[in-house]
Amino acid sequence: MSKNVFILPGDGIGPEIVTEAKKVLDVVNARFDLGLQFDEGLLGGSAIDVHGVPLSDGDLGKARSADAILMGSVGGPKWDQLDRAIRPEKGLLKLRSELDLFSNLRPAILYPQLADASSLKPEVVSGLDILIVRELTGGIYFGEPRGIRTLENGEREGYNTYKYNESEIERIGRNAFATAQKRSKKLCSVDKANVLEATVLWREVMDRLAPEYPDVELSHMYVDNAAMQLVRAPKQFDVLVTGNMFGDILSDCAAMLTGSIGMLPSASMDKNGRGMYEPCHGSAPDIAGQGIANPLATILSAAMMLRYSLDMNAAAEAIELAVSKVLDQGLRTADIYTAGTEKVSTAQMGDAVVEALSA
Ligand code: NAD
């Protein structure tokens, strides 16, 4: 049976890195007879340029009917001056909320070959394998009311609303407990319950769920401490669960433990496991068009897509193994380059993964 994959390359380095991931998907599609069919649409600035909006109704419809979505990244200075309502990021947020992609899985795995590329000492990060489960469709990024208003005294005030209801917390909590059960059964819930009432409720709901997962050891940590512990002793963590904004920040921090944000894939899923897959990083306008971006986060996102949404584990493993082989060969894009390794371009890295897959 064929499966439809909808590809949204996006902006900046997005099209460059997605091209490499598509090369890799084409190879596994043929080799494992996966029956993948591809369609492509526009998201973010590229959609604004063509349709005047960051996500057209047509592309939203295609995203809805696809079995999985592979996305590059959106945004860039070209569109920064536009009205907030039609900025590139709005298209991405709309896609996540319209498809109810509330659960964002962000693994941070240190490939042993890249221990030297991390800014932390090898003994602190070697063997690192943590998973951040981030709530993606609620919290302060979506809370209303929001805006910038003028007060009676004429001063302007910016305001946002941080809120979570119990059912939103419960569904991400259940997802995180179930994920922890499949790993080393340790779950750390990150909040700011000493200051924010919304996260007092977050903590209460996590505690209420815990007895239903007796094999999982639940702990709680304030977000400021979690940020510190991530760079002090990251291997104390296995699965972390947190809200939208804290997860956004902590996962970028975790990214650097692994050497480069260019190595980190992510999955955003609905309650049925249907999802969108994208690298954790943004559109990197500073290096766009230079052919030096690291495509591995996107290639690894494609592997996550095969595993989590399309149930094609063998192909996912083959891609992950090929990435590891390429790193063994000493091939590095500029972001993970260290002395004694060979610097390669975006396309050369993609070709090397294709070659390792075909070997
Ligand atoms: P960024 O992740 O794009 O870049 C941060 C730094 O990491 C830059 O120095 C960049 O060159 C580097 N980098 C990122 N990906 C890389 C890769 N694959 N290979 C090598 N180096 C890489 O974050 P930013 O600079 O804060 O944001 C740039 C734009 O991306 C903004 O418009 C922002 O809104 C957008 N953004 C989009 C997403 C998304 O699409 N999901 C996420 C974050 C930021």
Residues whose N, C-alpha, C, O or C-beta is under 5 A from the ligand:
A	BS01	NAD	G72 S73 V74 G75 G76 G262 P279 C280 H281 G282 S283 A284 P285 D286 I287 I292 A293 N294 D335
